[in-house]
């Protein structure tokens, strides 16, 4: 086939025959990744694309067997498929590549060690940084994401959607924190200082009204309030 002209009918027939002969091998390589569901057919087609490229570019003069040349070509197409189409979120290419290699590496080490391998052991086998391997393990679940609007499955077929079940920030939590922070600080104030705060913030009295109650001017009340609040803020770390 390699020696025939591109438009030679015999070459076309040989090309079809070789591709057909090795399609089971392409299916075997794709099957090692365990892709299931709707993506399985597209994944298999990528393996076939790699096989066709291998058939078209293989040169017997290189001195290597066809499968030696075809296998990395098919794997390259499969990795490209993973990189370009199967990730629901952006994942760095290096992590994508490690994620695709994890399955075989995990199976190999599990058989050798008779237990699940550690991240460090996987990193040694894959010649990768342990942090990258950990990221790759975490990325294996990012090929698909669930919708927050799809009702959660229940025995009777009904249920709330995940978005309805998600928690939210409780605005009252900060009030609790503020109160507990202020409680010991307020205890250090004098009786007069406590009375000023009570009149200003709990009775909603103006500074002028407080001044009349205490027999001092509005300016004095202002200075007293500024001093009291300043000390409270300083001791509370500036958050109150």
C-alpha positions as CSV (number, residue, x, y, z in Angstrom):
1,X,0.0,0.0,0.0
2,X,2.8,2.4,0.9
3,X,4.4,1.9,-2.5
4,X,1.3,2.6,-4.5
5,X,0.1,6.0,-5.8
6,X,-2.5,7.9,-3.7
7,X,-5.1,7.6,-6.5
8,X,-4.5,3.9,-7.1
9,X,-7.6,1.8,-6.6
10,X,-5.6,-1.0,-5.2
11,X,-4.2,1.3,-2.6
12,X,-7.7,2.4,-1.5
13,X,-8.8,-1.2,-1.2
14,X,-5.7,-2.1,0.8
15,X,-6.2,0.9,3.1
16,X,-9.8,-0.1,3.8
17,X,-8.7,-3.7,4.5
18,X,-6.0,-2.6,6.9
19,X,-8.2,-0.2,8.8
20,X,-10.9,-2.9,9.1
21,X,-8.4,-5.5,10.3
22,X,-7.2,-3.3,13.1
23,X,-10.5,-1.7,14.2
24,X,-10.8,-4.4,17.0
25,X,-7.4,-3.3,18.4
26,X,-8.5,0.4,18.3
27,X,-11.7,-0.7,20.3
28,X,-9.5,-2.5,22.8
29,X,-7.3,0.6,23.4
30,X,-10.3,2.8,23.8
31,X,-12.0,0.2,26.1
32,X,-9.1,0.4,28.6
33,X,-10.3,3.9,29.6
34,X,-13.7,2.7,30.7
35,X,-15.7,5.5,29.1
36,X,-19.4,4.8,29.4
37,X,-22.7,6.4,28.4
38,X,-23.3,8.8,25.5
39,X,-19.6,9.7,25.3
40,X,-18.6,6.1,24.6
41,X,-19.4,6.2,20.9
42,X,-17.6,9.6,20.3
43,X,-14.6,8.2,22.3
44,X,-14.5,5.1,20.1
45,X,-14.7,7.3,17.0
46,X,-11.6,9.2,18.2
47,X,-9.8,5.8,18.5
48,X,-10.8,5.1,14.9
49,X,-9.5,8.5,13.8
50,X,-6.1,7.7,15.4
51,X,-6.1,4.3,13.6
52,X,-6.8,5.9,10.2
53,X,-4.0,8.4,10.8
54,X,-1.6,5.6,11.7
55,X,-2.5,3.7,8.6
56,X,-2.0,6.7,6.4
57,X,1.3,7.8,7.9
58,X,2.9,4.4,8.7
59,X,6.1,3.8,6.7
60,X,7.5,0.2,6.6
61,X,10.9,1.7,6.0
62,X,11.1,2.9,9.6
63,X,11.8,-0.7,10.6
64,X,9.1,-0.9,13.3
65,X,5.9,-2.9,13.5
66,X,2.6,-1.3,12.6
67,X,1.2,-1.6,16.2
68,X,4.3,0.0,17.6
69,X,3.5,3.0,15.5
70,X,-0.3,2.9,15.7
71,X,-0.7,2.6,19.5
72,X,0.7,6.0,20.4
73,X,-1.1,7.6,17.5
74,X,-4.4,6.2,18.7
75,X,-3.6,7.2,22.3
76,X,-2.8,10.7,21.1
77,X,-6.3,11.0,19.6
78,X,-7.9,9.7,22.8
79,X,-6.0,12.1,24.9
80,X,-7.0,14.9,22.6
81,X,-10.6,13.9,23.0
82,X,-10.3,14.0,26.7
83,X,-8.6,17.4,26.6
84,X,-11.0,19.0,24.2
85,X,-14.5,17.6,24.9
86,X,-14.9,15.7,28.1
87,X,-14.1,18.3,30.8
88,X,-17.0,20.2,32.3
89,X,-14.6,22.8,33.7
90,X,-11.2,24.1,32.7
91,X,-8.4,21.7,33.8
92,X,-4.7,22.3,33.1
93,X,-3.4,20.0,30.3
94,X,-0.8,18.5,32.6
95,X,-3.5,17.4,35.1
96,X,-5.7,16.1,32.2
97,X,-2.8,13.9,31.0
98,X,-2.1,12.6,34.5
99,X,-5.8,11.9,35.0
100,X,-5.9,9.8,31.9
101,X,-2.9,7.8,33.1
102,X,-4.2,7.2,36.6
103,X,-6.4,4.3,35.8
104,X,-3.7,2.1,34.4
105,X,-1.2,3.2,37.1
106,X,-3.7,2.5,39.9
107,X,-4.5,-1.0,38.5
108,X,-0.8,-1.8,38.1
109,X,0.2,-0.8,41.6
110,X,-3.0,-2.4,43.2
111,X,-2.0,-5.7,41.7
112,X,1.7,-5.4,42.7
113,X,1.0,-4.1,46.3
114,X,-2.3,-6.0,46.9
115,X,-3.8,-2.8,48.2
116,X,-4.8,0.7,47.0
117,X,-1.7,2.7,46.2
118,X,-0.9,6.0,47.9
119,X,-0.5,9.3,46.1
120,X,3.3,9.1,46.7
121,X,3.5,5.7,45.1
122,X,1.4,6.8,42.1
123,X,3.7,9.8,41.8
124,X,6.8,7.7,41.6
125,X,5.3,5.4,38.9
126,X,4.0,8.4,36.9
127,X,7.2,10.4,37.4
128,X,5.1,13.3,38.6
129,X,4.8,15.6,41.5
130,X,2.6,14.2,44.3
131,X,0.6,17.5,44.3
132,X,-0.1,17.1,40.6
133,X,-1.2,13.5,41.2
134,X,-3.5,14.6,44.0
135,X,-5.0,17.3,41.6
136,X,-5.4,14.7,38.9
137,X,-7.3,12.4,41.3
138,X,-9.6,15.2,42.2
139,X,-10.1,16.1,38.6
140,X,-11.4,12.7,37.6
141,X,-14.9,13.7,38.7
142,X,-14.9,16.9,36.6
143,X,-15.9,15.3,33.3
144,X,-19.5,16.0,34.1
145,X,-21.4,18.2,36.5
146,X,-24.9,17.9,37.8
147,X,-27.6,20.6,37.5
148,X,-28.7,22.4,40.6
149,X,-32.2,22.5,39.1
150,X,-32.7,18.7,38.8
151,X,-34.7,17.3,41.7
152,X,-32.8,15.0,44.1
153,X,-33.9,11.4,43.7
154,X,-36.1,10.0,46.4
155,X,-37.9,6.7,46.8
156,X,-41.3,8.1,45.8
157,X,-39.8,9.9,42.8
158,X,-40.1,13.4,44.2
159,X,-37.8,15.7,45.9
160,X,-36.3,19.2,46.1
161,X,-33.6,20.4,43.8
162,X,-30.1,20.8,45.2
163,X,-30.3,24.5,44.9
164,X,-33.2,24.5,47.4
165,X,-31.3,22.3,49.8
166,X,-28.1,24.4,49.8
167,X,-27.4,26.4,52.9
168,X,-26.9,30.1,53.0
169,X,-25.1,32.6,55.2
170,X,-27.0,33.4,58.4
171,X,-26.9,37.1,58.9
172,X,-27.6,36.6,62.6
173,X,-24.3,34.8,63.2
174,X,-22.3,38.0,63.0
175,X,-24.7,39.6,65.6
176,X,-24.0,36.7,67.9
177,X,-20.2,37.2,67.4
178,X,-20.5,40.9,68.1
179,X,-22.5,40.4,71.2
180,X,-20.1,37.8,72.6
181,X,-17.2,40.0,71.8
182,X,-18.7,43.1,73.5
183,X,-20.0,41.3,76.6
184,X,-16.7,41.2,78.6
185,X,-15.7,44.6,77.2
186,X,-18.9,46.3,78.4
187,X,-18.3,44.8,81.9
188,X,-15.1,47.0,82.2
189,X,-17.0,50.3,81.6
190,X,-18.0,52.5,84.5
191,X,-21.7,52.9,85.5
192,X,-21.8,56.3,83.9
193,X,-20.4,55.0,80.6
194,X,-22.8,52.2,80.5
195,X,-25.7,54.6,81.1
196,X,-24.5,56.8,78.2
197,X,-24.5,53.8,75.8
198,X,-27.9,52.7,77.1
199,X,-29.5,56.0,76.4
200,X,-27.8,56.4,73.0
201,X,-28.2,53.0,71.5
202,X,-31.1,51.4,73.3
203,X,-33.3,54.4,74.1
204,X,-32.4,56.2,70.8
205,X,-31.8,59.5,72.7
206,X,-30.0,62.3,70.9
207,X,-26.8,63.7,72.3
208,X,-28.6,66.8,73.3
209,X,-31.2,64.8,75.3
210,X,-28.4,62.8,77.0
211,X,-26.6,66.0,77.9
212,X,-29.8,67.3,79.6
213,X,-30.2,64.0,81.4
214,X,-26.6,64.1,82.7
215,X,-26.3,67.8,83.2
216,X,-23.6,68.3,80.6
217,X,-23.3,69.9,77.2
218,X,-23.9,68.1,73.9
219,X,-20.2,68.5,73.0
220,X,-19.2,66.7,76.2
221,X,-21.6,63.9,75.4
222,X,-20.0,63.6,71.9
223,X,-16.5,63.4,73.3
224,X,-17.6,60.8,75.9
225,X,-19.3,58.7,73.3
226,X,-16.2,58.9,71.0
227,X,-13.9,57.9,73.8
228,X,-16.1,54.9,74.9
229,X,-16.6,53.6,71.4
230,X,-12.9,54.1,70.5
231,X,-11.8,52.0,73.5
232,X,-14.4,49.2,72.6
233,X,-13.2,49.1,69.0
234,X,-9.5,49.0,70.1
235,X,-10.1,46.1,72.5
236,X,-12.3,44.3,70.1
237,X,-9.7,44.3,67.3
238,X,-11.4,47.0,65.3
239,X,-14.3,44.8,64.2
240,X,-17.1,46.3,66.3
